[in-house]
Amino acid sequence: MHTVKVIAAGFALLGVLLLVVPRLNTGDTHPVAFAMKLFIPLWFVASLVNLIIGVTRAGYTFLEEAPILLVVFGVPAAVALLVLWKFGRAAS
């Protein structure tokens, strides 16, 4: 259940960035594409923090947490990459 909540938090961060970034001056970059490029490294760091907490506080080993990291990071990042691909092509 915790994994689902963390993935939902990733989608929430994605939504917040989609709301906030268009209000920023991003230059020549499409605001949605810029939001996705900003989201991916931010979400990777958040996913790593989740892994570290799982290892240090929840008592899991790194090998138990590594596949969870792939799922937690991968699902929202894959959606972000699809959106980036769609809007990256539209801006060209």
MODELLER restraints for C-alpha pairs under 7 A, 6 or more apart:
rsr = mdl.restraints
at = mdl.atoms
rsr.add(forms.Gaussian(group=physical.xy_distance, feature=features.Distance(at['CA:3:A'], at['CA:72:A']), mean=6.65, stdev=0.5))
rsr.add(forms.Gaussian(group=physical.xy_distance, feature=features.Distance(at['CA:6:A'], at['CA:72:A']), mean=6.73, stdev=0.5))
rsr.add(forms.Gaussian(group=physical.xy_distance, feature=features.Distance(at['CA:7:A'], at['CA:72:A']), mean=5.47, stdev=0.5))
rsr.add(forms.Gaussian(group=physical.xy_distance, feature=features.Distance(at['CA:7:A'], at['CA:76:A']), mean=6.76, stdev=0.5))
rsr.add(forms.Gaussian(group=physical.xy_distance, feature=features.Distance(at['CA:10:A'], at['CA:43:A']), mean=6.68, stdev=0.5))
rsr.add(forms.Gaussian(group=physical.xy_distance, feature=features.Distance(at['CA:10:A'], at['CA:76:A']), mean=5.98, stdev=0.5))
rsr.add(forms.Gaussian(group=physical.xy_distance, feature=features.Distance(at['CA:11:A'], at['CA:76:A']), mean=6.10, stdev=0.5))
rsr.add(forms.Gaussian(group=physical.xy_distance, feature=features.Distance(at['CA:14:A'], at['CA:39:A']), mean=6.42, stdev=0.5))
rsr.add(forms.Gaussian(group=physical.xy_distance, feature=features.Distance(at['CA:17:A'], at['CA:35:A']), mean=5.72, stdev=0.5))
rsr.add(forms.Gaussian(group=physical.xy_distance, feature=features.Distance(at['CA:18:A'], at['CA:32:A']), mean=6.36, stdev=0.5))
rsr.add(forms.Gaussian(group=physical.xy_distance, feature=features.Distance(at['CA:18:A'], at['CA:35:A']), mean=6.05, stdev=0.5))
rsr.add(forms.Gaussian(group=physical.xy_distance, feature=features.Distance(at['CA:21:A'], at['CA:31:A']), mean=6.08, stdev=0.5))
rsr.add(forms.Gaussian(group=physical.xy_distance, feature=features.Distance(at['CA:21:A'], at['CA:35:A']), mean=5.86, stdev=0.5))
rsr.add(forms.Gaussian(group=physical.xy_distance, feature=features.Distance(at['CA:22:A'], at['CA:31:A']), mean=5.02, stdev=0.5))
rsr.add(forms.Gaussian(group=physical.xy_distance, feature=features.Distance(at['CA:30:A'], at['CA:91:A']), mean=6.22, stdev=0.5))
rsr.add(forms.Gaussian(group=physical.xy_distance, feature=features.Distance(at['CA:32:A'], at['CA:87:A']), mean=6.76, stdev=0.5))
rsr.add(forms.Gaussian(group=physical.xy_distance, feature=features.Distance(at['CA:33:A'], at['CA:84:A']), mean=5.02, stdev=0.5))
rsr.add(forms.Gaussian(group=physical.xy_distance, feature=features.Distance(at['CA:33:A'], at['CA:87:A']), mean=5.86, stdev=0.5))
rsr.add(forms.Gaussian(group=physical.xy_distance, feature=features.Distance(at['CA:33:A'], at['CA:88:A']), mean=5.93, stdev=0.5))
rsr.add(forms.Gaussian(group=physical.xy_distance, feature=features.Distance(at['CA:36:A'], at['CA:80:A']), mean=5.55, stdev=0.5))
rsr.add(forms.Gaussian(group=physical.xy_distance, feature=features.Distance(at['CA:36:A'], at['CA:84:A']), mean=5.92, stdev=0.5))
rsr.add(forms.Gaussian(group=physical.xy_distance, feature=features.Distance(at['CA:40:A'], at['CA:77:A']), mean=6.03, stdev=0.5))
rsr.add(forms.Gaussian(group=physical.xy_distance, feature=features.Distance(at['CA:43:A'], at['CA:73:A']), mean=6.75, stdev=0.5))
rsr.add(forms.Gaussian(group=physical.xy_distance, feature=features.Distance(at['CA:44:A'], at['CA:73:A']), mean=6.14, stdev=0.5))
rsr.add(forms.Gaussian(group=physical.xy_distance, feature=features.Distance(at['CA:47:A'], at['CA:69:A']), mean=6.24, stdev=0.5))
rsr.add(forms.Gaussian(group=physical.xy_distance, feature=features.Distance(at['CA:47:A'], at['CA:72:A']), mean=6.50, stdev=0.5))
rsr.add(forms.Gaussian(group=physical.xy_distance, feature=features.Distance(at['CA:47:A'], at['CA:73:A']), mean=5.79, stdev=0.5))
rsr.add(forms.Gaussian(group=physical.xy_distance, feature=features.Distance(at['CA:51:A'], at['CA:65:A']), mean=6.08, stdev=0.5))
rsr.add(forms.Gaussian(group=physical.xy_distance, feature=features.Distance(at['CA:51:A'], at['CA:69:A']), mean=6.34, stdev=0.5))
rsr.add(forms.Gaussian(group=physical.xy_distance, feature=features.Distance(at['CA:54:A'], at['CA:60:A']), mean=5.85, stdev=0.5))
rsr.add(forms.Gaussian(group=physical.xy_distance, feature=features.Distance(at['CA:54:A'], at['CA:65:A']), mean=6.81, stdev=0.5))
rsr.add(forms.Gaussian(group=physical.xy_distance, feature=features.Distance(at['CA:55:A'], at['CA:61:A']), mean=5.58, stdev=0.5))
rsr.add(forms.Gaussian(group=physical.xy_distance, feature=features.Distance(at['CA:55:A'], at['CA:62:A']), mean=6.14, stdev=0.5))
